Structure formats: structure tokens, C-alpha cells
């Protein structure tokens, strides 16, 4: 049997448990070649099943080595590693307590360690609340930083992906005015390198075609609208090409995405958050997947937050969770294949 994928439950007071239950009950994973194990809380998952209109019954045993229990939801068996036992009477949707923050961190840490140790093939994460994480004494801004630290990796890349478009970000969550200061040739080159290596190793793309975007309108218009292209972006592209990476640019963002969506590029290297996420979400609002490139393990995530306005309603769409699990399974297969090649 193939190694399992671990799904972390995310914020117990957000939509994570519900989209997880909805995804399982959709039947989307019936033909998945890998077993699934949820890192989470039995009581919270039962409550999520109830708000989704599903019956849920605990079973004491599990055939999965990583699981401690099973939940029978309708006709679907969900293996669970119970890492928290939160008091449901005190658990209010949209209001995570420090205990919830601690639980979120425990799910992530356990799943990551199982992947590092070779017991799991990859991990898929449901959304968390960063403030609750901090309140619990976990001093990382979010998933990516926690995982990078645990994997002892200095540089990672956030990629958002759907069937028609993949975008990789050089800078992520910062004020727009800070972007030019954060852009360096070294940082851009590191993003290109990690994207190229990961797309080959985990996506099976030989010599992936990378389009590197400009920062300024019309790629700076020969310096009229800015010089970041000449000073930072072009040197990074030239260095990458010197290493044999198939990178081109700098391309003007106002036209490049049309060509990328037609399949002419395998990924787009974007200089800042909204430059990449606006076109990505226009095409893949419901089914986009957040992938962390540069880790020694497979990690995907839903591309949405805790959605407190929907939490407890059973109405949140499981589409991104379904896509994230399927992408993690594909990446795990590719990575194992590469590792087994002589």
C-alpha cells in the first residue's frame, strides 16, 4: 500500500473541518490511489459532519498505522489521528481561543514530522488563524514559515496553481510600497531556481518554461517608468539562463497572462502578491491550490481562509480541498518516481 497523505484539520472554529467532511463525502477520493489520514479533533469533526447534514459515528480501531481512530461519515470511513480534545461547549465559530491555536500548531507539526520521517507521502493543510497561533505561543506568521523551520529550509516559494495557470511569488505578504526594496536579483534568482527544480521534481515537467514578469508597466518602458527591470530582474533572468533554466522576460504583466493561460508557459514568476493572484483567482476562484515549493516534503493547501462568515453553516465549497488533495497525491507520485530512478 502507498504511503498516506495527511490532511490537517486547520482552525477548529473555521470552515476547515466542514470542507474536509464535504470533500470526503463528495466521493472525490474514492479512486485515489493513496489512503488519507486526518490530523485533528474527533469531536470537532463530528460537529462539522452534523452541520453538513451528515451522521458521524466513532470507531475505535483503524487500519492506518498513523491513525488512532476512525469516523464513519455516511458510507465513508475517515481515519483520524486525534491530537486534541477541545471542549465543544466553549468552542464558538469564528472565535478561536489559545487552545485552538495550540491545536492548529500540533496538527501541522505532527503531519510535517510524519512526512520528514517517511511515514507519510505528503500533507494537505486546511486554513488556520494566524493570530490564534501567535496567542498560543507559536511565533511563526503562518504555515509556510513553521514548515520551513521544521524542515530546516531557508528559502521557499509560494505557488498558487490551477489547471490553466501557475503563479510563483517573489514577494508575498507585504505593503506594495515595500516591494521594490525587497526585490533583489538574488531573491528573484532564488525564486526561479526553486520553481524550476520543484516543477521538474514534483510535477514531472522537464525544462519547465518560466515567464518572469516585470514590476513596472510596459516592463519599465526603457527606464521611463522605473529601473527595477534593468537593475534586478534582467540580471536574475540572465543568471538563471546561464544555469540552463528555461526562463524568459521580463514580460509585461498586462499581456503575459493571456499567453500563460493558453498553455505557452508552465509557470509565471510574479514580483508581488496581487500581480499573480488576481489573474489566478479570476480563472481558479474555487479550485486553486496553494503549494509550498522548496520543501523536502510535499505540502499543498486550500487557497482560502477560515471564512468565519460561513463557519457552522455547512455551505463552504470543498472544491479547493478536493483539488489540493489530488494535487498532493500527484506530486507525491512524481517525487517517489524521481527518488526511485537510478
N, C-alpha and C positions, 0 to 999 in steps of 0.2 A: 504494500500500500504506500502511496506517495505521502510525503510529509504534509501535515495540515497547514492551513492558513489560520492565523489568529485574528479575530475581529475584536477590537477594544470597544467597549460599550459607550465610552465618552461621558459627557455630563449627565448624571442621573436625573437632573431636573430639566434637561433639554429634549430635543427630538431624537437624539441618537438611539436610545432603546427602541423607540417606535419605528424608525426607519429600518432598523435591524430586523425587528419582528416582521414588518411588512415585506422586506426583501426575502426573508426565509419563506414566508407563507405565499409569496408570489409564484413559487415553483421555479424561479430563475436559476437555481443552483442544483436542480435535480440531476443534470448531466455533467456537473462539474467533476473533473477527474480527481480533485483534491478534497479531503474532508475539511470541515470548518470547526473551529472551537472559539467560543466567545469568552473573553476575559471581562467579567462583570459582576453583577449582583443578582441573585436569584429572585429576590422579592421585587426589585425594580423591573426586571424583565417580565415577571408575571403581571405586574401592574400595567406595563406597556402593552402586553397582549390583551389585557382587558379593555383598555381604551381603544384598541384597534378592533374590538369586537371578536376576539379570539379566545377560546378556552385554553388554559395552560395548566399542565399538571406536572409536578416534580417527580422525577425518577432517580433513585439513589445511586444507581450504577451507570457507568459509561464505558463504552468500548474504546474511547480515545484515551491514550496514556496521559495526555496533558489536561484532560478534563476531570473534574471531581464529581460532577452531577450531570443530569440531563433534564431538559424541559420538553415535554411533549406538547406542542402547539398545533392543535388540529391533527393533521396526519404527519407533521414534520417533527423530527427529533433534533433538538438543539443541544449539543454538548457544551457544557459551561464549566469554566474554572472560576469558582466563586471566591473572589478576592476581597469582597466587602460584604457586610451585612448591615446596611443602613436602616435606620428607623423610619419606616414609611409614614408614620404618624407625624413626623417632623419634616418630611421631605415635601417641599412645595415647589410646583413647577415655576421655573424662571427665577428662583431664589436659592442658588447653591450655597450651602454652608461650608465652613472649612473641612468638615468631614467628607463632603462631596469632592472637594478639591484634592484631598489626600487620596481618595478612592480613584479619581481620574489618573493621578500620577502612578498609582500602584498598577493599574491595568496596563498602562503604557510601558512601564519599567519591566514588568513580568514578561510581556509579549516580546519586547526587544531582546531581553536576555535569552528567551527561548529561541529566537531567531539566531542570535550570535552563537549560542551553544549548539546549533544544528538540529534542534528538536522540532523546529517549525520552518516552513519554507518562506514565510513572509508574514507581514502584518498589515491589516487594514484598520484605519482609525476613524471612529465616529467623532463628531465635534466636541470640543471642550471649551470651558470658560477660563480664560487666562487669569482673570482677577481672582477666581476661586483657587486656582493653582498657586498663585502668589500668597493668598491668605493662609494656605495650608503649609507654607514654608518651603515651597518648591520654587526656587529662584531661577526659573527659565521663562522666557517670554511665551513659549508655546511648544508644540510637538517637535518641530524641527530642531530647535536648539537642544532640547532634552535628549533627543535621539542621537544627534551629532556628538554630544558629550559622552553619552553612554557607549557609543560605538568608537569613541576616540578618533573622531574625524574633524579636521579643522575647517574644511570648505565643503559646502553642499550647495545644490541648486534646486530652487523650486520650479517645477514644471507643472503646468496645467494642460491637460490633454483630453481630446475627444477624437472621434474617428476622422474628422476632417482637418483638425488643426492641433498643433502642439506649440506651446509658448514657454520659453525658459527665461527667467528674470535675472538680470544682473543686480538690480537693487529691488528690495521688496517693500517693507512697511516703513516708509519714512516720508517726511514732508517733501512736496515737489521741489521746493527751493533748495533742498539738500542734495538732490540727485546729481547735479553737475560736480559737486565736491566729492561725492562718493565714487564717481566714475573714474577709474584709472585703467590704463592699458593692461596692468597686471590683473585687475579684477575681471575685466571683460575677457581676457585670455583664459583665465581660470574657469569662467562660466562656459566658454566654448569648449575647452578641453573636457570638462566633466560631462557636458551634454553629449559630445561626440562619443566618448568612451561608454557612457551608460546606454545610449541608444543602440550601440553595437552589441554590448554585453547582455543587456536585459530586454532589448526589443528585437534583436536579430537583424539590425539594419547595417549592412556593410557600407562603409564610407557614407554615413548619413549626410544629407545635403542640408547645410545650415545657412539660413539667411540672417545676417546680422543687421539690425536696424540702426538708423541714425538717431540722434537725440533731437535734432532741430528740424524745423520744416524744410522740405526740399534738400535734406541732407546738408544743411548749412548754407546752401547756395554759394559755394565757393568762399565761405567765411563771412558772407554778408549777414547771416543770421546766427552766427556762432562758430567757434573753432574747435569744439569737442570732437568733431569728426576727424579733423586733421591731426589733433594732438593726442587723442586717446583711442578712438575706435579703429581708424585705419592701421595704426601700428599693431594693435591686437589681432586684427584680421590677417595682416601680413605674417605675423609670427605664427599664427595657427596654420596658415597655408604652408609655411616653411616646415612645419611638423607633419605635413601630409594630411591635414584635416581639410575637408571639403567645405570651406566657409567662404561666403561672398558678401559683398556690401562695401560701405554702409548703404542700405536701401532706405528710401523714403517710406515712412510708415503709412502714408495716406494711400499708397498703391500696392505695396508689397503683399498685404494680407489677401487681396483678391487672388493673386497667383498662388499663395500658400494654400488657400482653401481649395484650389483646383488640383492640388497634389504635386506642385512643382518643387516643393521643399518638404523635408521631413520634420523640421522644427524651425522656429523663429526665435532668435536671441533678442530679447527686448531690454531696453535700457531702464525702464521703470514699470511699476505695478500696473497702472491703468493702460499703459501703451499696449500691453499684452492681454490684459483681462477683459477689456471692453470688446474687442473682436471675438475672443474666445467664448465669452458668455453670450454674445449675440448668436453664435452658432450652436453652443452647447450649454444652454442655461440649466437644463435639468440633468444632463448626463456627463458633465465634465468631471474629471478626476484629478486630484492633487497628488503629484508624485514627488518624492524626495530623491533626487539624483546625487550620487557621490557617496552614499552609504554602502557598507559591505553587505547589507541586507535589503530585501525588498520591502518597501513601505509605500502604500497608497492610502488615500484618504478621500472622503467625500469633499466636494467643493462647495460646501455651505457651512453656515454656523449653527449655533444651538437653536435658533429660531424659536425663542421663548414665546412669541405670539401664537405659535402653532402647537407648542408643547402641551400634551394632555388631550389633544383633540383627535389624534389618530389620523389627521389629514395630511401630514407631511409626505412628500413624494419620496419613495425609496429608489428612484432611478439612479441617482449618483452613487448610492451604496452598492447597488447591483453592478454598475459599471466599474466601481473601484475594486470589488471582489474579483470580477472577471479579469480585469487588467492585472491584478496582483498574481492571479493564477498563471496567466500568460507569461508574465515576467519571470516567475519562479521556474517555469518550464524552460524558458530560454537560458536562464542563468545556470540551471543544472546541466543543460546540454553543453554549454560552453565549458563548465568545470570538468565535464567528463571527457571532453575532447583531448586527445594526446598532445 
